[in-house]
Amino acid sequence: VDFNLEGLERSKNIEFYTDVEKLQQAYRKIVKLCLEAVGVNDKIPKIEVSLNEVDGPGENESKIIFSIHHVNSKFKKTLKWTKKRYGDQFVGLINAQLNGLCDFELKADFDNNNYGSIKIWPKTAEHYVLDKFVGVQYNLIFYR
């Protein structure tokens, strides 16, 4: 795996409190999902990891986004299918690691020129069509 951790290096001043053990477990499961998405003839997976703080709409509202971006991949399901049903791999991740820890968002190239962003947890109808996106990005969103 070709990991790019520059996004973590730039974020050394971001501090927040969370269940570190659950976050580490979620990270390992997401990297495993990236590796499972690699086919026999595919390239070595390129994964970019970053941590960013984004200001919210209110004065004291901000969120921390921990992102695992599998750059050279496409999501194996359609955008329509993912909105309705996102599969056992996400259910296990949500139940064991993410529930009560953070929100979970998926941004992806769903193939056939379909690009989107879907809020996986908490499950809502919230989704956005994107003009273009490269790869599959798993965002763990923590609120301050």
N, CA and C atoms as a LAMMPS dump frame, in Angstrom:
ITEM: TIMESTEP
0
ITEM: NUMBER OF ATOMS
432
ITEM: BOX BOUNDS ff ff ff
-5.0000000000000000e+02 5.0000000000000000e+02
-5.0000000000000000e+02 5.0000000000000000e+02
-5.0000000000000000e+02 5.0000000000000000e+02
ITEM: ATOMS id mol type element x y z
1 1 1 N 0.847 -1.177 0
2 1 2 C 0 0 0
3 1 3 C 0.888 1.234 0
4 2 1 N 0.528 2.211 -0.825
5 2 2 C 1.242 3.482 -0.879
6 2 3 C 0.454 4.496 -0.045
7 3 1 N 0.909 4.729 1.197
8 3 2 C 0.234 5.668 2.092
9 3 3 C 0.846 7.052 1.94
10 4 1 N -0.004 8.068 1.847
11 4 2 C 0.43 9.456 1.865
12 4 3 C -0.141 10.069 3.143
13 5 1 N 0.728 10.403 4.078
14 5 2 C 0.307 10.926 5.377
15 5 3 C 0.559 12.422 5.528
16 6 1 N 0.817 13.114 4.403
17 6 2 C 1.092 14.55 4.467
18 6 3 C -0.069 15.32 5.078
19 7 1 N -1.298 14.858 4.856
20 7 2 C -2.472 15.512 5.428
21 7 3 C -2.495 15.444 6.939
22 8 1 N -1.824 14.459 7.514
23 8 2 C -1.711 14.38 8.978
24 8 3 C -0.592 15.286 9.478
25 9 1 N 0.467 15.386 8.701
26 9 2 C 1.602 16.221 9.091
27 9 3 C 1.195 17.692 9.198
28 10 1 N 0.311 18.13 8.312
29 10 2 C -0.124 19.532 8.306
30 10 3 C -1.092 19.838 9.447
31 11 1 N -1.593 18.819 10.128
32 11 2 C -2.653 19.032 11.114
33 11 3 C -2.187 18.828 12.558
34 12 1 N -0.925 18.999 12.811
35 12 2 C -0.382 18.71 14.139
36 12 3 C -0.958 19.598 15.242
37 13 1 N -1.534 20.735 14.906
38 13 2 C -2.069 21.636 15.922
39 13 3 C -3.54 21.381 16.242
40 14 1 N -4.158 20.419 15.587
41 14 2 C -5.56 20.112 15.85
42 14 3 C -5.634 19.178 17.051
43 15 1 N -6.421 19.583 18.037
44 15 2 C -6.621 18.756 19.223
45 15 3 C -8.109 18.515 19.414
46 16 1 N -8.464 17.284 19.729
47 16 2 C -9.829 16.962 20.096
48 16 3 C -9.811 15.667 20.882
49 17 1 N -10.883 15.439 21.619
50 17 2 C -10.961 14.264 22.482
51 17 3 C -11.934 13.257 21.884
52 18 1 N -11.5 12.004 21.861
53 18 2 C -12.347 10.939 21.334
54 18 3 C -11.881 9.614 21.913
55 19 1 N -12.599 8.577 21.62
56 19 2 C -12.215 7.222 22.014
57 19 3 C -11.166 6.739 21.008
58 20 1 N -9.909 6.844 21.381
59 20 2 C -8.805 6.547 20.467
60 20 3 C -8.834 5.086 20.01
61 21 1 N -9.153 4.173 20.899
62 21 2 C -9.193 2.75 20.543
63 21 3 C -10.233 2.49 19.447
64 22 1 N -11.425 3.064 19.593
65 22 2 C -12.467 2.881 18.564
66 22 3 C -12.052 3.532 17.246
67 23 1 N -11.406 4.684 17.327
68 23 2 C -10.943 5.363 16.121
69 23 3 C -9.886 4.521 15.405
70 24 1 N -8.962 3.935 16.148
71 24 2 C -7.939 3.067 15.542
72 24 3 C -8.583 1.842 14.892
73 25 1 N -9.559 1.248 15.565
74 25 2 C -10.257 0.094 15.002
75 25 3 C -10.982 0.474 13.719
76 26 1 N -11.65 1.625 13.717
77 26 2 C -12.361 2.087 12.517
78 26 3 C -11.373 2.323 11.376
79 27 1 N -10.247 2.935 11.684
80 27 2 C -9.211 3.184 10.669
81 27 3 C -8.746 1.869 10.044
82 28 1 N -8.456 0.881 10.884
83 28 2 C -8.003 -0.42 10.365
84 28 3 C -9.072 -1.073 9.493
85 29 1 N -10.338 -0.983 9.906
86 29 2 C -11.416 -1.586 9.107
87 29 3 C -11.574 -0.88 7.767
88 30 1 N -11.446 0.431 7.758
89 30 2 C -11.577 1.171 6.495
90 30 3 C -10.412 0.857 5.571
91 31 1 N -9.198 0.785 6.086
92 31 2 C -8.05 0.403 5.247
93 31 3 C -8.261 -1.005 4.7
94 32 1 N -8.809 -1.899 5.514
95 32 2 C -9.108 -3.252 5.054
96 32 3 C -10.132 -3.219 3.917
97 33 1 N -11.138 -2.354 4.018
98 33 2 C -12.11 -2.199 2.93
99 33 3 C -11.415 -1.735 1.653
100 34 1 N -10.462 -0.83 1.797
101 34 2 C -9.702 -0.357 0.63
102 34 3 C -8.931 -1.508 -0.013
103 35 1 N -8.299 -2.328 0.824
104 35 2 C -7.518 -3.453 0.295
105 35 3 C -8.416 -4.495 -0.359
106 36 1 N -9.602 -4.721 0.202
107 36 2 C -10.542 -5.684 -0.378
108 36 3 C -11.078 -5.208 -1.725
109 37 1 N -11.072 -3.899 -1.952
110 37 2 C -11.574 -3.348 -3.209
111 37 3 C -10.581 -3.508 -4.357
112 38 1 N -9.351 -3.88 -4.027
113 38 2 C -8.313 -4.014 -5.045
114 38 3 C -8.459 -5.352 -5.748
115 39 1 N -8.562 -5.304 -7.066
116 39 2 C -8.646 -6.529 -7.856
117 39 3 C -7.267 -7.105 -8.123
118 40 1 N -7.232 -8.279 -8.691
119 40 2 C -5.979 -8.981 -8.96
120 40 3 C -5.071 -8.177 -9.885
121 41 1 N -5.638 -7.535 -10.897
122 41 2 C -4.834 -6.81 -11.876
123 41 3 C -4.736 -5.315 -11.581
124 42 1 N -5.257 -4.881 -10.438
125 42 2 C -5.238 -3.462 -10.096
126 42 3 C -3.852 -3.017 -9.634
127 43 1 N -3.682 -1.717 -9.641
128 43 2 C -2.444 -1.118 -9.167
129 43 3 C -2.357 -1.22 -7.652
130 44 1 N -1.168 -0.928 -7.122
131 44 2 C -0.984 -0.863 -5.666
132 44 3 C -1.893 0.236 -5.142
133 45 1 N -2.664 -0.047 -4.082
134 45 2 C -3.583 0.966 -3.556
135 45 3 C -2.838 2.209 -3.061
136 46 1 N -3.349 3.364 -3.457
137 46 2 C -2.797 4.641 -3.005
138 46 3 C -3.823 5.253 -2.052
139 47 1 N -3.427 5.432 -0.789
140 47 2 C -4.334 5.923 0.237
141 47 3 C -3.754 7.186 0.865
142 48 1 N -4.561 8.255 0.843
143 48 2 C -4.176 9.516 1.47
144 48 3 C -4.977 9.674 2.758
145 49 1 N -4.281 9.987 3.843
146 49 2 C -4.913 10.152 5.147
147 49 3 C -4.733 11.606 5.569
148 50 1 N -5.841 12.226 6.021
149 50 2 C -5.746 13.624 6.439
150 50 3 C -6.666 13.91 7.617
151 51 1 N -6.389 15.003 8.284
152 51 2 C -7.198 15.482 9.402
153 51 3 C -7.343 16.987 9.212
154 52 1 N -8.599 17.45 9.125
155 52 2 C -8.855 18.871 8.882
156 52 3 C -9.914 19.391 9.835
157 53 1 N -9.782 20.656 10.194
158 53 2 C -10.802 21.316 10.992
159 53 3 C -11.557 22.274 10.076
160 54 1 N -12.885 22.187 10.116
161 54 2 C -13.74 22.994 9.246
162 54 3 C -14.682 23.8 10.13
163 55 1 N -14.784 25.098 9.874
164 55 2 C -15.699 25.939 10.638
165 55 3 C -17.131 25.612 10.27
166 56 1 N -17.986 25.61 11.29
167 56 2 C -19.408 25.37 11.081
168 56 3 C -20.155 26.674 10.896
169 57 1 N -21.479 26.599 10.78
170 57 2 C -22.267 27.811 10.54
171 57 3 C -22.316 28.748 11.748
172 58 1 N -22.237 28.2 12.964
173 58 2 C -22.277 29.032 14.165
174 58 3 C -20.888 29.453 14.597
175 59 1 N -20.836 30.461 15.468
176 59 2 C -19.553 31.003 15.916
177 59 3 C -18.701 29.959 16.634
178 60 1 N -19.317 29.131 17.46
179 60 2 C -18.567 28.137 18.226
180 60 3 C -18.744 26.725 17.674
181 61 1 N -19.123 26.612 16.426
182 61 2 C -19.325 25.301 15.825
183 61 3 C -18.202 25.004 14.838
184 62 1 N -17.591 23.88 15.023
185 62 2 C -16.612 23.425 14.043
186 62 3 C -16.62 21.91 14.052
187 63 1 N -16.058 21.335 13.018
188 63 2 C -15.969 19.882 12.961
189 63 3 C -14.578 19.481 12.509
190 64 1 N -14.189 18.32 12.967
191 64 2 C -12.906 17.718 12.605
192 64 3 C -13.23 16.576 11.647
193 65 1 N -12.56 16.555 10.509
194 65 2 C -12.804 15.495 9.527
195 65 3 C -11.533 14.668 9.366
196 66 1 N -11.633 13.409 9.771
197 66 2 C -10.557 12.443 9.579
198 66 3 C -10.901 11.689 8.304
199 67 1 N -10.049 11.803 7.31
200 67 2 C -10.356 11.301 5.978
201 67 3 C -9.371 10.225 5.537
202 68 1 N -9.914 9.139 5.003
203 68 2 C -9.118 8.071 4.407
204 68 3 C -9.566 7.991 2.953
205 69 1 N -8.695 8.419 2.044
206 69 2 C -9.049 8.569 0.637
207 69 3 C -8.288 7.547 -0.208
208 70 1 N -9.005 6.553 -0.719
209 70 2 C -8.432 5.557 -1.616
210 70 3 C -8.482 6.169 -3.021
211 71 1 N -7.385 6.766 -3.41
212 71 2 C -7.346 7.607 -4.601
213 71 3 C -7.555 6.817 -5.897
214 72 1 N -6.926 5.673 -6.03
215 72 2 C -7.007 4.942 -7.292
216 72 3 C -8.021 3.796 -7.21
217 73 1 N -9.266 4.166 -6.919
218 73 2 C -10.327 3.177 -6.79
219 73 3 C -11.651 3.77 -7.216
220 74 1 N -12.626 2.909 -7.412
221 74 2 C -14.015 3.298 -7.643
222 74 3 C -14.862 2.465 -6.713
223 75 1 N -15.977 3.042 -6.249
224 75 2 C -16.854 2.295 -5.371
225 75 3 C -17.56 1.226 -6.19
226 76 1 N -17.663 0.035 -5.656
227 76 2 C -18.156 -1.114 -6.412
228 76 3 C -19.677 -1.158 -6.555
229 77 1 N -20.392 -0.294 -5.847
230 77 2 C -21.854 -0.254 -5.93
231 77 3 C -22.277 1.049 -6.599
232 78 1 N -23.506 1.089 -7.089
233 78 2 C -24.004 2.306 -7.705
234 78 3 C -24.396 3.313 -6.637
235 79 1 N -24.506 4.55 -7.042
236 79 2 C -24.924 5.611 -6.136
237 79 3 C -26.338 5.328 -5.623
238 80 1 N -27.221 4.908 -6.508
239 80 2 C -28.614 4.612 -6.133
240 80 3 C -28.664 3.47 -5.108
241 81 1 N -27.911 2.399 -5.338
242 81 2 C -27.892 1.258 -4.419
243 81 3 C -27.352 1.678 -3.052
244 82 1 N -26.293 2.471 -3.051
245 82 2 C -25.651 2.875 -1.804
246 82 3 C -26.572 3.761 -0.971
247 83 1 N -27.372 4.607 -1.613
248 83 2 C -28.317 5.449 -0.882
249 83 3 C -29.343 4.604 -0.134
250 84 1 N -29.75 3.483 -0.73
251 84 2 C -30.782 2.646 -0.132
252 84 3 C -30.228 1.621 0.84
253 85 1 N -29.088 1.042 0.496
254 85 2 C -28.565 -0.079 1.284
255 85 3 C -27.046 -0.105 1.121
256 86 1 N -26.343 0.013 2.215
257 86 2 C -24.892 0.133 2.09
258 86 3 C -24.109 -1.083 2.534
259 87 1 N -24.747 -2.16 2.847
260 87 2 C -24.037 -3.413 3.015
261 87 3 C -23.515 -3.733 4.399
262 88 1 N -23.189 -4.992 4.587
263 88 2 C -22.749 -5.511 5.876
264 88 3 C -21.438 -4.909 6.352
265 89 1 N -20.53 -4.585 5.429
266 89 2 C -19.239 -4.053 5.866
267 89 3 C -19.406 -2.734 6.602
268 90 1 N -20.362 -1.897 6.209
269 90 2 C -20.583 -0.637 6.908
270 90 3 C -21.384 -0.842 8.182
271 91 1 N -22.32 -1.781 8.181
272 91 2 C -23.132 -2.035 9.374
273 91 3 C -22.236 -2.464 10.537
274 92 1 N -21.309 -3.381 10.291
275 92 2 C -20.375 -3.813 11.338
276 92 3 C -19.51 -2.674 11.83
277 93 1 N -19.016 -1.86 10.917
278 93 2 C -18.186 -0.707 11.268
279 93 3 C -18.978 0.285 12.119
280 94 1 N -20.215 0.535 11.726
281 94 2 C -21.061 1.481 12.463
282 94 3 C -21.378 0.941 13.855
283 95 1 N -21.842 -0.289 13.919
284 95 2 C -22.255 -0.854 15.205
285 95 3 C -21.098 -0.998 16.188
286 96 1 N -19.936 -1.415 15.728
287 96 2 C -18.822 -1.703 16.634
288 96 3 C -17.927 -0.492 16.919
289 97 1 N -17.801 0.435 15.959
290 97 2 C -16.849 1.519 16.144
291 97 3 C -17.458 2.926 16.079
292 98 1 N -18.317 3.196 15.121
293 98 2 C -18.693 4.583 14.852
294 98 3 C -19.905 5.093 15.627
295 99 1 N -20.813 4.206 15.987
296 99 2 C -22.017 4.633 16.693
297 99 3 C -21.63 5.287 18.023
298 100 1 N -22.006 6.538 18.192
299 100 2 C -21.661 7.276 19.398
300 100 3 C -20.298 7.933 19.34
301 101 1 N -19.53 7.684 18.275
302 101 2 C -18.194 8.254 18.147
303 101 3 C -18.181 9.441 17.183
304 102 1 N -18.755 9.225 15.982
305 102 2 C -18.68 10.247 14.945
306 102 3 C -19.703 9.959 13.845
307 103 1 N -19.852 10.916 12.95
308 103 2 C -20.651 10.715 11.743
309 103 3 C -19.751 10.076 10.693
310 104 1 N -20.375 9.479 9.682
311 104 2 C -19.632 8.763 8.648
312 104 3 C -20.187 9.156 7.289
313 105 1 N -19.296 9.641 6.433
314 105 2 C -19.683 10.104 5.105
315 105 3 C -18.828 9.402 4.06
316 106 1 N -19.431 9.128 2.922
317 106 2 C -18.728 8.488 1.811
318 106 3 C -18.796 9.406 0.603
319 107 1 N -17.638 9.739 0.05
320 107 2 C -17.562 10.469 -1.213
321 107 3 C -16.908 9.523 -2.199
322 108 1 N -17.481 9.416 -3.403
323 108 2 C -16.915 8.404 -4.293
324 108 3 C -17.223 8.65 -5.757
325 109 1 N -16.386 8.014 -6.565
326 109 2 C -16.635 7.809 -7.984
327 109 3 C -17.394 6.49 -8.052
328 110 1 N -18.677 6.567 -8.393
329 110 2 C -19.512 5.373 -8.447
330 110 3 C -19.517 4.753 -9.839
331 111 1 N -18.574 5.179 -10.675
332 111 2 C -18.403 4.674 -12.034
333 111 3 C -19.474 5.246 -12.965
334 112 1 N -19.269 5.093 -14.243
335 112 2 C -20.192 5.585 -15.279
336 112 3 C -20.528 7.069 -15.096
337 113 1 N -19.525 7.87 -14.747
338 113 2 C -19.683 9.317 -14.556
339 113 3 C -20.703 9.676 -13.476
340 114 1 N -20.828 8.838 -12.47
341 114 2 C -21.672 9.119 -11.309
342 114 3 C -20.771 9.371 -10.116
343 115 1 N -20.851 10.585 -9.572
344 115 2 C -20.025 10.983 -8.441
345 115 3 C -20.945 11.526 -7.362
346 116 1 N -20.664 11.18 -6.12
347 116 2 C -21.549 11.664 -5.073
348 116 3 C -20.963 11.605 -3.691
349 117 1 N -21.698 12.225 -2.776
350 117 2 C -21.366 12.238 -1.363
351 117 3 C -22.613 11.788 -0.618
352 118 1 N -22.46 10.786 0.249
353 118 2 C -23.594 10.222 0.969
354 118 3 C -23.279 10.176 2.455
355 119 1 N -24.213 10.652 3.245
356 119 2 C -24.076 10.546 4.7
357 119 3 C -24.539 9.14 5.079
358 120 1 N -23.598 8.287 5.485
359 120 2 C -23.903 6.895 5.827
360 120 3 C -24.412 6.78 7.266
361 121 1 N -23.75 7.501 8.197
362 121 2 C -24.176 7.437 9.603
363 121 3 C -24.107 8.813 10.224
364 122 1 N -25.109 9.314 10.902
365 122 2 C -26.387 8.631 11.042
366 122 3 C -27.098 8.578 9.694
367 123 1 N -27.835 7.504 9.481
368 123 2 C -28.484 7.29 8.19
369 123 3 C -29.545 8.354 7.97
370 124 1 N -29.349 9.108 6.921
371 124 2 C -30.311 10.135 6.524
372 124 3 C -30.48 10.037 5.014
373 125 1 N -31.361 10.807 4.494
374 125 2 C -31.536 10.852 3.047
375 125 3 C -30.55 11.845 2.428
376 126 1 N -29.659 12.383 3.258
377 126 2 C -28.743 13.419 2.803
378 126 3 C -27.69 12.844 1.851
379 127 1 N -27.708 13.346 0.643
380 127 2 C -26.7 12.97 -0.339
381 127 3 C -26.566 14.1 -1.357
382 128 1 N -25.431 14.16 -1.989
383 128 2 C -25.154 15.205 -2.957
384 128 3 C -24.525 14.581 -4.194
385 129 1 N -24.921 15.069 -5.33
386 129 2 C -24.276 14.672 -6.573
387 129 3 C -23.094 15.617 -6.766
388 130 1 N -21.95 15.066 -7.094
389 130 2 C -20.747 15.865 -7.329
390 130 3 C -20.459 15.901 -8.822
391 131 1 N -19.874 16.997 -9.293
392 131 2 C -19.525 17.109 -10.711
393 131 3 C -18.452 16.106 -11.098
394 132 1 N -17.488 15.936 -10.216
395 132 2 C -16.368 15.031 -10.487
396 132 3 C -15.739 14.664 -9.156
397 133 1 N -15.269 13.45 -9.046
398 133 2 C -14.54 13.023 -7.857
399 133 3 C -13.66 11.852 -8.251
400 134 1 N -12.475 11.806 -7.685
401 134 2 C -11.529 10.731 -7.977
402 134 3 C -11.408 9.837 -6.755
403 135 1 N -11.666 8.544 -6.925
404 135 2 C -11.455 7.586 -5.853
405 135 3 C -12.649 7.411 -4.938
406 136 1 N -12.343 6.859 -3.744
407 136 2 C -13.341 6.617 -2.705
408 136 3 C -12.791 7.209 -1.413
409 137 1 N -13.545 8.115 -0.808
410 137 2 C -13.095 8.799 0.399
411 137 3 C -14.062 8.515 1.541
412 138 1 N -13.51 8.015 2.638
413 138 2 C -14.277 7.728 3.848
414 138 3 C -13.987 8.835 4.844
415 139 1 N -15.01 9.584 5.229
416 139 2 C -14.838 10.702 6.163
417 139 3 C -15.48 10.374 7.504
418 140 1 N -14.688 10.475 8.558
419 140 2 C -15.179 10.345 9.918
420 140 3 C -15.267 11.764 10.46
421 141 1 N -16.472 12.193 10.839
422 141 2 C -16.719 13.597 11.18
423 141 3 C -17.028 13.721 12.677
424 142 1 N -16.195 14.506 13.351
425 142 2 C -16.331 14.751 14.783
426 142 3 C -16.75 16.198 14.978
427 143 1 N -17.717 16.439 15.868
428 143 2 C -18.205 17.794 16.106
429 143 3 C -17.676 18.331 17.425
430 144 1 N -17.383 19.61 17.459
431 144 2 C -16.923 20.259 18.682
432 144 3 C -18.096 20.857 19.416
